[in-house]
Amino acid sequence: MNSIRTRLLTVLLGSTGLVWLLAVAWIYLGTQAELERVLDARLMEAARMVNSLLTDDRVELALAGRDGRGAAAAFELGQQPYERQLSCQIWSLDGALVGRSEHAPEQRLTDLPSGFSKTEVDGETWRVYAIENADLGVRVMVGDSIDMRDRLVGEVIKGLVLPAGLILPFLAGTIWLSVRRGMSPLNDMARTLSSRAATDLRPLPDERLPREIAPAVHALNGLFRRVADAREREKSFTAFAAHELKTPLAGLKTQAQIALASSDGDVHANALRQISAGVDRTSRLVRQLLDLAMIEASDNTPALATGCPIEVVKRVIAEMPPAGDPTVALEKGSGDTDIEACFEPTFLMLALRNLIENALNHSPASGKVLVRVSKDEGGVNIIIEDDGPGIAASELPRITERFFRGRDRSPAGSGLGLSIAEEAAARMGGSLRLQNRDPHGLTATLSLPVGADGS
């Protein structure tokens, strides 16, 4: 399982270690170059100093004693502070050793007449600077061992790197503690959530939250609110559905008992008719409950497609019960197939079917339900008009509430049709408007957004 803490520690410690290694490499190279420059300058200064101390008498005396000991004794360089690191030789221009320092090799340090050079003497590599004194006829050579230089560079690097190496574990521990402390709000939130019951949907506290965690907490609180609202709707839906189903089922049972107990043919037939009507009402109620549950279970924004809503209207009208009283018809002149809108076909069919059924249930036996489709600047409108009693003005604000039934309610109604239509329209980005007609009747206008191209 991926761990943010592990990833942070890996990145921070890895980057810190890499920077530290790069710094060590940079310090090493820079220190080595600087020490080379300083040591070369020291060679040059030492050679010049020895050259300035030479006199004719000392050179002649040294040349008089041709053996090494005599030359060394005659030419005493003294106890210079650099004698242990530097080796000095003085050679005459004709190739005779005039003198050398105590630890200097007897072999000639360099064959170059002057300047810097790197040579190998007795299996050891030397850095040598030579200067020629033509007036005295000698050549001064000062050199130091490359191994000695490398040891000196190593000591300097050790003095610089060792403290950093000791600090690195402390720095790693500090980074670990900082990451752990920085992750503590997430750990606290995880403990809070894990200790909650499944029904506890209270929002998480959002005071004094780190800026990086605040969006996640706000998103969780928003999710909790939506889940709480959904559960509340489910509880309300279940309670209302149980109540609404109980009444027709009880009526069906009563009519069945009457039919079974009566020997009168008219009573028996009437009871069967009541049972048939009750089954129709219950079937419609169950269908509407399933439709409402389907709408609520779907995404808030279903996939919309651009199409001709008139074809859907014709299909819904064709699925209505056989023609009777009242009747439903698509108004002539509304068949413009060029009208297009954005909708989800299943949702549009649900909305139209419930609106048309509602209009039929509230229209008189001789009435007629008209459906027409029009288009204006606001979008595409599907208008359903009936000849029923309309809706009382005081009930219009609540008429689309679930299971709300007005005073002039139809025996076949359940109080869900208009609620389903409004919910389906809202999910498609549309709206439902209800308006009373003069002198009586109701106009339901289902508005849909136009296509993306504005057609």
Secondary structure, 3 states (H helix, E strand, C coil): CCCHHHHHHHHHHHHHHHHHHHHHHHHHHHHHHHHHHHHHHHHHHHHHHHHHHCCHHHHHHHHHCCCHHHHHHHCCCCCCCCCCCEEEEEEECCCCEEEECCCCCCCCCCCCCCEEEEEEECCEEEEEEEEEECCCCEEEEEEEEHHHHHHHHHHHHHHHHHHHHHHHHHHHHHHHHHHHHHHHHHHHHHHHHHCCCCCCCCCCCCCCCCCCCHHHHHHHHHHHHHHHHHHHHHHHHHHHHHHHHHHHHHHHHHHHHHHHHCCCHHHHHHHHHHHHHHHHHHHHHHHHHHHHHHHHHCCCCCCCEEECHHHHHHHHHHCCCCCCCCEEEECCCCCCCCCCEEECHHHHHHHHHHHHHHHHHHCCCCCEEEEEEEEECCEEEEEEECCCCCCCCCCHHHCCCCCCCCCCCCCCCCCCHHHHHHHHHHHCCCEEEEEECCCCCEEEEEEECECCCCC
